[in-house]
């Protein structure tokens, strides 16, 4: 194998690692209420399409994290777990797909008997672009896994490296 081929393989592996880290960082940031950091994961005009709401651009994503509803989840106790992620890199663009679980405290006493339950299981399809110094989400489509065909279709498309 020549040096150019090795360099290309290394770059692809580094790209996949950077994308996996970006996606893994979403949960801790959104659960910590870090609105600016969450928004910075998207391009300026990035789209976050979640079942009942579509956010266009960083300002709307930032507003979602700061919203009364989301802050209520944080105050009550919640955790977003994403991964593992399947990533397909093609030059300066990539597609990634994964599942997530949103775990919430059902209202049990934190000190005596907290009761954590899965609030939702979700399919995520990411379309990413290489930024000047990092990978960014151009579009993220998230659909709850509730039996409708749309969520599994997102997973299959992403597993094949196809855009949603």
C-alpha positions in Angstrom: 0.0 0.0 0.0 1.4 3.4 -0.9 1.7 6.4 1.3 -1.2 8.3 -0.3 -3.6 5.4 0.3 -2.5 5.2 3.9 -3.0 8.9 4.3 -6.5 8.6 2.9 -7.4 5.7 5.2 -6.0 7.7 8.2 -8.0 10.8 7.2 -11.2 8.7 6.9 -10.7 7.2 10.3 -10.0 10.6 11.9 -13.1 11.9 10.2 -15.2 9.1 11.6 -13.8 9.6 15.1 -14.5 13.3 15.0 -18.1 12.7 13.8 -18.7 10.1 16.5 -17.3 12.4 19.1 -19.6 15.3 17.9 -22.6 13.1 18.1 -21.6 11.7 21.5 -21.2 15.2 22.9 -24.8 16.2 22.1 -26.2 14.4 25.1 -24.0 15.9 27.8 -24.3 19.3 26.3 -28.1 19.3 25.9 -28.6 17.7 29.4 -26.3 20.4 30.8 -28.3 23.2 29.2 -25.3 24.4 27.2 -27.4 26.1 24.5 -24.5 27.9 22.7 -22.4 24.7 22.6 -25.4 22.6 21.3 -26.1 25.2 18.6 -22.5 25.3 17.6 -22.7 21.7 16.5 -24.8 22.8 13.5 -23.9 24.9 10.5 -25.3 28.5 10.7 -28.3 27.5 8.6 -28.5 23.9 9.9 -31.8 22.1 10.3 -32.9 20.0 13.3 -36.1 18.2 12.4 -37.7 16.4 15.4 -41.1 14.8 15.0 -43.3 17.8 16.0 -40.8 20.7 15.5 -38.3 21.8 13.0 -35.6 24.2 14.0 -33.9 26.2 11.3 -30.5 27.7 12.2 -28.5 28.0 15.4 -30.8 30.6 17.0 -33.8 28.3 17.0 -31.7 25.3 18.3 -30.3 27.6 21.0 -33.9 28.6 21.9 -35.0 25.0 22.2 -32.3 24.3 24.8 -33.3 27.4 26.7 -37.0 26.8 26.5 -39.1 26.3 29.5 -40.0 22.8 28.4 -36.4 21.6 27.9 -35.2 23.4 31.1 -38.0 21.4 32.9 -36.5 18.2 31.7 -33.1 19.2 33.0 -34.5 20.3 36.4 -36.5 17.1 36.8 -33.5 14.9 35.8 -33.0 13.6 32.3 -30.3 12.0 30.1 -30.0 11.7 26.4 -27.9 8.6 25.3 -26.9 8.5 21.7 -25.0 5.7 19.9 -23.4 3.7 18.7 -23.2 5.5 15.4 -22.7 4.2 11.8 -20.9 6.8 9.7 -20.3 7.0 6.0 -17.8 9.7 4.9 -17.7 10.8 1.3 -15.1 13.6 0.8 -16.3 16.7 2.8 -19.7 15.3 3.5 -20.9 12.5 5.7 -24.1 10.6 6.8 -24.4 9.1 10.2 -27.2 7.2 11.9 -27.9 6.1 15.5 -30.5 5.4 18.1 -31.0 7.3 21.3 -32.8 6.9 24.5 -34.2 9.8 26.6 -34.2 8.8 30.3 -36.2 10.9 32.7 -36.9 10.9 36.4 -40.6 10.0 36.8 -40.8 12.1 40.0 -39.3 9.8 42.6 -37.3 11.4 45.5 -33.7 11.9 44.3 -32.3 11.0 47.7 -34.6 8.1 48.7 -36.0 6.5 45.6 -35.5 8.1 42.2 -37.4 6.4 39.4 -35.9 6.7 36.0 -37.8 5.5 32.9 -37.3 5.6 29.2 -39.4 8.5 27.9 -38.6 7.8 24.2 -36.5 5.8 21.9 -35.5 7.7 18.7 -33.9 7.1 15.3 -31.5 9.8 14.2 -30.2 10.5 10.7 -27.4 13.1 10.4 -26.1 14.9 7.3 -22.8 16.5 8.1 -20.3 18.7 6.3 -16.7 19.4 7.0 -16.3 22.9 8.5 -13.1 24.9 8.5 -11.9 23.2 11.7 -14.5 20.6 12.6 -17.4 18.6 11.3 -20.9 20.2 11.6 -24.4 19.0 11.3 -26.2 20.4 8.3 -29.4 18.4 8.9 -30.5 16.1 11.7 -33.8 14.2 11.3 -35.1 12.5 14.4 -38.2 10.3 14.6 -39.5 8.5 17.6 -39.6 4.7 17.2 -43.3 4.2 17.8 -44.2 1.8 15.0 -44.6 4.3 12.1 -42.5 3.4 9.1 -40.6 6.7 8.9 -38.2 6.0 11.8 -37.0 2.6 10.6 -36.6 4.0 7.0 -34.3 6.7 8.4 -32.2 4.0 10.1 -31.9 2.0 6.9 -31.0 5.0 4.7 -28.3 6.0 7.1 -26.9 2.5 7.4 -26.5 2.6 3.7 -24.9 6.1 3.8 -27.9 7.6 2.0 -29.3 11.1 2.7 -32.8 11.2 4.2 
